[in-house]
Amino acid sequence: DLKDKIFMLKHIKDKLNFQTLKKPKEDIYTYHDKVLSKPKIIIEKENNNQSKLSIGCKLKELTEFERKYVINLYNMILGGGFNSKFMQIIREKNSLAYYINSSVLKADNILLIQSGISKENFKKVVSNIKKITKNITKGDITEEELETVRTEYLSLLEEVNDNIDSILENYIATNLLNLDDFSVRKEKIKEVTVQDI
């Protein structure tokens, strides 16, 4: 009966600590007013054979479309997968890194590049990273590369529904970062052009 249900609900709430995630009223993105013209290099010494290279790139003045869609495909082309330019050029072709990848921290407006390298390859790896990013800026992307990462991105969207953790993570990200639902995302990602990237 109703009295028992109310008792049970109260008992559950008392014993289990539920915390409701509420969407922030204000914009959660970090914006960067100043961007250094010369990179700041910090070297921390450890007794390891493998050195770790981390590069943080501030993303400035992205439109909503760029933040939601373009940056994802840019990242996948740059260093977000096995077929990325970083993997193909720095690791496979030149054997300069044990691993190399890039990822986007959307709320922080940062593109993060990470690599495991030998310390003697530091300058070569950094030089290659600069060259690759500069070439992408100049339009060194083929329609085929774009179509490959677009297909991969759409496939990753489909996989979200295969795992309960992914469903929850996507729900939280969608609400916190004000992302569009899957059907809109699928259509918008198809609109991204080489020129956008």
N, C-alpha and C positions, 0 to 999 in steps of 0.2 A: 504494500500500500504506500501512499504518498509519504507518510510519516517515516517509514523505514527507508525510503529512497533518500529523503532529506538527511536522515541520520547517517546513512552510508556515504553520501557526498561530503558531508562535513567531516566524517572520520577520515576519508581518503585525503581531503585537502589538509587536514591537520597532520597526517602521517607522511605525506609526500609533498616535497617542496617544488611546486610548479612555478616556473617563472615565465611570464608571457613576454615574448619579444615584441616590442613596439617600434614601429617605424619612426625614426627621428623626424621632428618637424622641420629642422633646418637641413641644409645641404651637407652631406657628410664628406664631400670631396675636399682634399687639400689642394690649394692652388699655390703656384710658385710665381711670386712677383719678380724675383731675381734669379737669373740663371748665370752661373759663372762662365766667363769667356774662356778661362783657362782651367782645365780640370785640377781638382785637388787630389793629390796622390798620398795615400797613407800606407806605409809598409810596416807590417807586424812580423817579426822574425820568430819562426818555430823550427824545431829540428825535425823536419819532414822531407822526404824525397820529392813529394808532390806539393807544389805551391797552389794556392787558391787565388783566383783573380775574380774580383767582384767590381762591376761598374754599374753605378746608378745614374740613370738619365732622367732628368726632370722633363715631364711632358707639359708643355705650356700652350694655352689658348686653343685647346681642342674643342671642336664643336660637339654637340650631343651625338650626332651621327658618327663622327670620328671616334669618340670615346666608346660608343656602344658597339660599333661594327668594324670600322677601318682598322683600328689599333689591333684587333684580334687577328685579322688576316696579315697585317704588317708583321706582327710578332711571329706568326707561324712561318712566314717566308724568311724572316731574319734568323731566328734561332729556336723556334718553338716546336721543332720536330726533327725526325731523322733525315728528312729531305730538305732541311733548311739550308740557307746559304752558309751559315756558320759551320754546320756539320760537314757539308760537302767541300767547302774550301779550306777551312782551318784544320779540321780533324782528318777528313779522308784524303784530300789532295795533298796537303802540306804536312800532315802528321805533327802538328804543333800543339795539340791538346789531347788530354786523356778523355775529356768531355767538354762540351760547351753548349750552353743553351741561353735562352732569354725568356722572360716572363713579364707580365704586366700586373702591377699592383694598382688596380683601377682607382680605388678610393684615395690612394696617395699620389696619383698622377705620376707614377714612376715606371720606367722600363728598366728591368734589372737583367744584367748580363752576368753569367757566372761560368767559370771555367776552371778545370784542373789542368795545370801546366807545369813544365819544368821551369825553374826560375830563369834559366838562360834564354828561354823563349819569350819572356815577358814583352820585350819591345816588338818582336815580330808579331805576336798575337794581337797586341794593342793596335799596331799598324794595320793589320788585316781587318780588325773590327772597324776601325775608322774608314778604311777603304770600302768595305762592304756597305756600311751604312750610307756613306757618301754616294756610292753608285746607285743604291736604291732610291735615294733622294733625286738623283738625276734621271730616274726612270728605268733602271736596269732590272726590269721585271717583265717576264713574258706573259702573254695571255694564258699560256699553258700552265705556268707556275701559279698564277692567280686561280685558275679553274681547279687545279689540284688541291690547293689549300681550302678553297671554298667547299669542295666536295668533302674534304676531311672534316671541316668545321661542322657541316650539316650532319655528317655521320656521328660526330661527337654529341651533337644535340639529341639525336635519336637515342643514343646510348644512355642518356641521363635517366630515362624512364626504366632502365633495366635494373637499377640498384636503389634500394631505399635510402641509403646515405646520400647518394647523388641527388635524389629527388628533394630531400630535405635541404641540402646545401644550395641547390638551385633555387628553392623557394625563398630561403633567407637572402641569398644574393639578389634575387629579383626584387625583393621588397626593399632591402637596404640601398641598393644601387639604382633603384628605379629602372630596372631593365624591362624590356617588352616581353610579352608572353611568347611561347615557342612559335606560334603561327606567324606572328609579326616578325620575329627574328629571322625565320627562314626566308621570308620575302625580302627583308631589308638587306640581308647579307648578299643576296643576288644582285643588289644595286651597286655594290662596291666595285669601282673601276681601278685600273692600273694608275690612272691619274690621281685618284683619291689617296692611294697608298703613297 
